[in-house]
Amino acid sequence: MKKSLIALAVLAASGAAMAQSSVTLYGVADAGVTYLNGNDNWSGVTSGNNLTSRLGFRGTEDLGGGLKANFVLEGGFNLDNGDGASGYAGAKAGEGFQFKRRSTVGLSGGFGEVRMGRELTAAYNATARYDVFGSVGIGQSRLWADGGVVDASANATAVTTNQRISNALTYVSPDFSGFKFGLNYGFGETTASNSDSGYLGAGLTYDNGPLSLGLGLERLKSGANSVATSDIDAWSLGGSYDLGVAKLLAGYRQSTVDNFAFASTGADAKRKGYMLAVTAPVGPGLVRAAYNRYQDSQTGTADAKADHFAIGYIYSLSKRTSVYGTYAYLKNKNGGTRF
């Protein structure tokens, strides 16, 4: 039996080389007190209610001719207890700090930017930016919830994609008169077919004055290294318009699971929903409000539905420090508990 091994070294940087580069240490520390009232009441100190608590390093080196090398290493942590079990599939209480938010190395220039490693998908970046609660806290829209994180607590089968992709090649285009696009290809890294457990996604954005639009397209293949036990296709659309006195925002997302394992008929399953939101500057801070409708069609029985309303205010003490408050109400329909 003959085996062939091929390796392509795209970018490497030694410690000595990095000493000549611009390296920045950055982070966010965010904690609050949360009270939940549902079937059971709960209260406690929570981390990342307005922005995810994180610590990161970013570096760039000018290679000349408009070409730059760069890297980003970023990990989340829970400020309430100090562990690193923050925002990734399979996170367990007590785990140490990991660069699970982003770990990439890349090259940028007039052609755009090429990166390798783990990061948010282009589809997520294109449309989740319209969530006025920033995908964190009790007010966040569940349209862009991480499938590997959320669904694992309810059943063994994810019904939507993850926010981040590992083992990925990413391309981000330069700006074309307000248009930009990004592409991700995530290797499944299995010994089965090349497409097994793989991911392919794209995001297209348009920003011009008060108008902003975004489109996301994704496909996650099932396999040994995938949260999906059946192939998942997802698409999302979002937009906003800034009126000056207020900004109006909206979003829609739908995920379809082929031959869903828990469906009584073996039919496809769908998770879909929409969001309507508004923000308005008031004093030194910002008022934000959002309404979400979620719907799951999984079992061939009655659809699971929920309405989610949230309102909050961020008061800026300085450019870097703020206090905030959020109230959210979520109502499951038809006696359900899925959301």
N, C-alpha and C positions, 0 to 999 in steps of 0.2 A: 504494500500500500504506500502510495506517495502522497505526501502532504506539502502544500505550499503555504508559506507565511509571507505576507506583504505588509509592511508598515510604512506609513507616510508621516513624517515629522513636519507639521505645519508651523508650529511656533514653540520655542522653548526659551526660558529666560533663567539665568543663574542668579544667585543671591548677589554676586558682585555687579552684575548688570543692573539689577533693580536698584542698587545703591545710587545709580546715576539717574534714576527716574523720579517722577512725581508720584508719591504714594500718600494717600489720604486715609486716615482713620475716621470713621463716622458712626453714628448710632442714634437710636431713639429709645427713650425710657418712658413708658406709659403704663400707669396703673390707676385703678379706680375701685369703688365699692359697687357691687351689683346685687340687686334684689330681684328674684324671680318668683312669680306667683302663678302656679298652675295646679295640676293635680297634687303636687307637693310644693311647699315653699322652700326657697334656698337663698342664702345670702353669703357674701364673702368678698375678699379682695381678689380682683381679677386683673390680668395683664393684657394690654393691647386692645383697649376698647375704642380708641380713636385712631391710633396708628400702632401697628405691630411693633412691639419692643424688639430691637435688633442691634447687632454689632457687625460692622463690615470694614473691609479694606478695598480700596480701588487704586489702581495705578496706571499710568500712561508713560510711554516713552516715545519721543519724536524721532522717527527713523530717517527723516529727511524726505524731500520730494512730496510732501503732503501725506505721507504714510505714517501711521502711529500704531504701536503695539499697546495692548491694554489687558487688564485683568480685573475681575471683581470677585471677591469672596465675601459672602454675607450669610449670617445665620441668625435665626430667631431664638428668643429665650423668654421664659415666663418670669416677669419681675416679682410676682407674688411669692414664688418659692425658689427661684434661682435656677430651675432646671432648663434643659434645652428642648423639651418636648413641645415644639411650637410649630403648628401649621403644615405638617406633612403627613402623608399616609403612613400608618404604622407607628406613629409617635406614641411613646409610653411614658407615663409619669415617672420622673426620676432620671430620665435619660440625660446624658451630657450634651454640651454645646456641639452643634454640627453645622457645617455650611450648607444647609438644606434649602435655604431661600435662593441662593444663587452661587454658582461656582463656574466661572467662564474665563476663557482666555481668547483674545481675538486680534484682528487687524482691521483698521479703519482708514478710509481715504475718500477720494472723490467718487469712488464706486459705491460707497456706503460702508457697511461693516459686516464682517464675517466672524462668528463666534463659535466656540465649541464648549460643551459642558451642560450644566443644569441651570434652567431659568424659567421664568414665566413664559407661557406660549404667546405667539404673535396674535392668535385669535383672542385670547384673554385680554391682552394689552389693548386691542383695538376697540373692545366694547365694554369691558368691566370698568373702564374709566368714567362711565356715566353713573355709576353707583355713588350717590352723594355721601354714603357712609363708608366709602373706601374699602369695602369687602372685609370689614372687621366690626366686632361688637354686636350688640343685640339689634341694631338697626340695619345691618348689612343685608343687601339683597341676596337671596338664596339662588337666584338664577345662575350665578357664577360660582356656586359652592363647589368645593373640591370633592369629586366623586369618591376618591380613595379614602378620604377622611370622613365625610358625612355618611356615606352608605354603609361603611364597614360596621357602624354601630347598630344598624337596623337589619341588615342581611348580608349575605356573602357575595352579592352580585352588585357591582357598581352600575348605575344607570346614567352616568354622565362622565365626562373626562376629568382629568386632574388639571389644576391651575398651572402646574409646572411639569416640565418634561425633562427627563434625564437622558444621558448618552446622546445629546442632540447636536446637530449642525444647524446653525441659525444664520439667516441673512436678513439684514435691515437696510432698506434702500435709502438713498438721499431724498430730499424733498423735491418734488416735481410740481411747482406752482400750487402747493397745499396738499398734494397727494403723497402718501408714503405707503409702503407695503413691507411686510415681514413674512418670512417663511421658516418653518421648523421641520426638520426631519429627525425623528428619534429612532435610533437603532434598537431593535428588540433584543439583540445580543443573545440569541438562543442558537442551539445546534439544529433546530428545525429549519424551515424555509426562511429566506431573508426577510420576508414580510411579517413573520410571526412575532407578535407582541409589539410591532412597530407603530409609530405615530407619524402622521402627516398633517400639518396645519398651516393656515395662512391668515393674515390679518391685513385689511386695507383701511386706511384712514384718510379723511379729508378735513383740513382745518383752514378756514379762511374768514378772518374777522369774527363776527359773532356766531357763525355757523360751524358746527363740528359734527362729523358723521363717522361711523365705524362699522365694519363688517368682518365677521370671523367665520372660518370654515375649518372643520376638524374631522379626522378619522383616526380612531384608536383600534388597533387589531387585538384580538384575543390571543392568549398564549401563556406560556409558563412565567414570563416576566411582566405580565400586564395585570392591572386591576380588573380588566374586562374579561368575563368568561364568554361573552359574545361580542362581535364587532360593534362599535359605537360610532355613529355619525352625529355630529352636532353643528349647528349654525346659529349665529347670533347677529343681531343688528341693533345699533344704538345711535343716539344723536342728542345734540343739545343746541339751544339758541340763547344767547345772552342779550337780554333786553336792557341791561344796564341796572335797572332797579331790581331785577330778578333774573335768574337763569332757569330755563325750562329744560328738563331732561327726560328721556324715555329709552327703554330697552326691551328687547324680546330675545328669548333663547329657547331652542328646542334640541333635545337629544333623543335619538332613536337607537334602541338596542335590538339587533337582529336575533330572532328566535329566543326571546327572553326565557331564561331557565325556569323562572317561577310562574310563568304564564300558564293557565290551565289549558289553553289551546295551542301553546307553542308559538303564539303570534308575537309580532314585534311589540316592544314596550316603548312608551314615549314619556318623557318629562318635558314640560313646556311651561312657560310663564311670561308675564310682562311686568314692566315697572314704569310708573309715572312719578316724577320727582321735581322738586323746585328748591332752589337756594336763593337767599336774599341777604345782603349785608345789612346788619342792624347794629349801630354803634360801632365799637371796635371789633365786633365779632360777626358770625355768620349763622343765620337760621337755615336749617335744612329739614326737609320733610319728604317722605316717599311712601307710595302705596305699591304693593306687590301682590299679584295673584299667581299662585303656583298650582300645577295640576300634574298628577301622575296617572298613567294608564298602564297597569302592570299585570293584573291577574285575571282579566276577563270579567271581573265583577265591577261594582261601582267605582268610578274614578275617585282618587284621593285628591281633595282640593283644599286650599287654604288661602285666607286673606291675611296680609301682613302690612301693618301701618307703623310708621316710626317718625318721630319728630325730635329734633335736638338743637342745641345751641353751643357754639364754640366761642369762648371769650378769650381774645388774644391779650396776654400780659406783655408780650414782646414778640419779636420776629420768631423766636425759638420756643417760647413757653406759652402754654394756654391751659385753661381749665374748660371743662365741657360737661354737658349733661344730655342724656338720651332717654326717651321713653318709647317703648315699643309694645305693640299688641298684636298677637298672632292667633287666629281663629281657624282651627281645623273644621272642615265641613263633614257632614254625613257621619258624625261620630268617630271620625278617623283620628289617628295619632301620628301619621307619617311625617308631618312637618313640625 
